[in-house]
């Protein structure tokens, strides 16, 4: 299987219910916009671990004190589509 291109740091990814997991096997039920810090492979080839921030943490006035606020699994299809510019 060929590795798919993933979005880089600073990319905003929008995830809808069912496109992400807070932990393996548990479907997320809410909408989020996450600014990616990094993305990493997971044990499930359909998902990648994503570390990131909410858009409000990216404001200069916020000065978020932690390296990331989100640690979630996001569908690699969603990440690849975002990297290709096929998703807002």
N, C-alpha and C positions, 0 to 999 in steps of 0.2 A: 504494500500500500504506500502511495506517495504522500509525503507530509503536505498538509495544506497550509497556505499562508495565513498567518494569524495577525491581527492588528497589533501595532506597536504601542509603546508607552504614550500616554496622552490622548489616545483615541477614545472617543465616546461611543459606547455600545448600548443600544436600547434592548432590553430583554422583556419579553411578555410572559405571562403565566405559561408554565409548561416548558419554557426554553432554558430554564436554569434550575439549579438544585442548591439549597443551602447546605446539604450534606448528601453523600451518595445514596441514591434511591428515594430521596424525598423531593417531590416536585415543588418548585416555587409557585406561589399562587398570586403574586403581585407583579406590577410593572415597575421596572427600575431603569435608570440611566446611570451607567457606571463609567468613570474615566479610568482607563486601564493603567495600572502600574506595571504589571507583568502577567503573562499567561504561560502555563506549564501543562504538560501532559498529565493525564490521570490514568488510573487503572482501566477506566471505561473509555474505549476509543471514540465514543460518541460525544464525550464531554472533555473540557479542559478546565483546570483550576485557574481562576482569574483573581488576582489581587488588584484592588482599585479603591477609588474614592467616589463619593457622590459628587455631582456637579458643584454643589455649594462648598465642598472642601477645596475646590480648585480656585476659589476667589482669593486674590492676594490678601484681602483683609481677614480671611479666616485663619491662615497659618496653622493648618491642621498639624497637631504634634505627633501623629503616629504615621508609620510608613504606608499603611493602607487601612481602610475602614471596612472594606468588603473582602471576604474570602469565600468565593462561591464557585460552583461548577456551572459552566455555560456551554451550551451546545456548540460543537465545532462547526456545524453548518451555519449558525448565526455568526460566529466569529469570522469564518471565511467570507461570508457574504458582506460583513462589515468591512473587512480588509479590502475586498474587491470594489467597494463603493456601491454595492447593490442594496444596502440598507441605510436608512438615516441614522 
